[in-house]
Amino acid sequence: MAVVTRDVDVLIQLFRRLPPVERNIFLRLVVAGDDPNRVSEFSQGVARCPHCCKKDYVKNGKKDGRQRFLCRICGRTFGERAETVFYRSKKGLEVWYEYIRCMLNKLPLQRCAEECGICLHTAFSWRHRILGVLQAMMDKVMLNGVVQADETFFRLSFKGQKKLKGEFLGRVGVRQRRRGLSRDQVCVPCAVNLDGLSVGRVSNLGKPSGNDVLGVLDGRIAERSILVTDSNSVYQKVADVMGLSHIPVPSGMRCAAPRAERSPQAAHIFDVQTINSYHSMLKKLVNCRFHGVSTKYLNNYVIYHNFVNFAKGNFKSKCGVLFNFILEMPVRGGLRSLVRRV
């Protein structure tokens, strides 16, 4: 039986205090020695050839310590990081995990780049790679119970483009704002429940119709749920189409009760305070924390807000969930479509 020295005992105790994700990274580094790329980072292997989508491939040597494969069907080669967020990334997984920690701390891109030792362009690309994959997680969210729904609006922004069809937009890329609700406003219908689950997506410009809201919420709310909204008549149509019980909160009132229980002794009182709080945090994230974002990336930041600000769970658990998800989630269609996905 091997004798456990004091130093080894200390290491074991420290190892047991690490979260599961950091344990895996530590074990990879121990096996790899000085070169963490010497060990395969994806134990499940490659599911298929990214070029022809066939599963008939063989090993084809290594490059920079990473396994390469040769497809027997199309004759093209690919690596073990193909069709993952890490494709063509020269950084190890420990750098990616550190970036996720910075990202969940809502640090600006410049700080993320400094903390992880990468350039600003890489920090921007990594953020949208991760957010693009995170949309697949949010697509599986199903709201149930008491669901509050409402829409919020953002200014139409072409941030990063100083000109659009000959029109000078300035550094912030925002058109001259017209008063009131117009097509210069981007509508984002959202819905939340009391368990910390939320959905939201850009639907249209200006005032939304029933079909616009249905395009976001249809199939995302479970049957027999209670839909609580403001007095906008659009949501009555949405509730009828989806077969939900609808409770509108009249304008000027903070809460409402079902028609059968409208009495001072009503046991169930419903309000829209949770969705209002959700919108407030979303606006602070987009307009204050990141000083506005381009409309084409707005969906990515709604997903960012859903996971970082609104979802329940502590910081370490969120880091582990996100890191494990991007490890296992395949990327289809290339990284360019992933980054530009809206």
Secondary structure by P-SEA (a helix, b strand, c coil): cccccaaaaaaaaaaaaccaaaaaaaaaaaaacccccccccccccccccccccccccccccccccbbbbbbcccccccccccccccccccccaaaaaaaaaaaaacccaaaaaaaacccaaaaaaaaaaaaaaaaaaaaacccccbbbbbbbbbccccccccccccccccccccccccccccccbbbbbbbbcccccbbbbbcccccccaaaaaacccccccccbbbbbcccaaaaaaaaaabbbbbbbccccccccccccccccccccccaaaaaaaaaaaaaaaccccccccccaaaaaaaaaaccccccccaaaaaaaaaaaaacccccccaaaaaacc
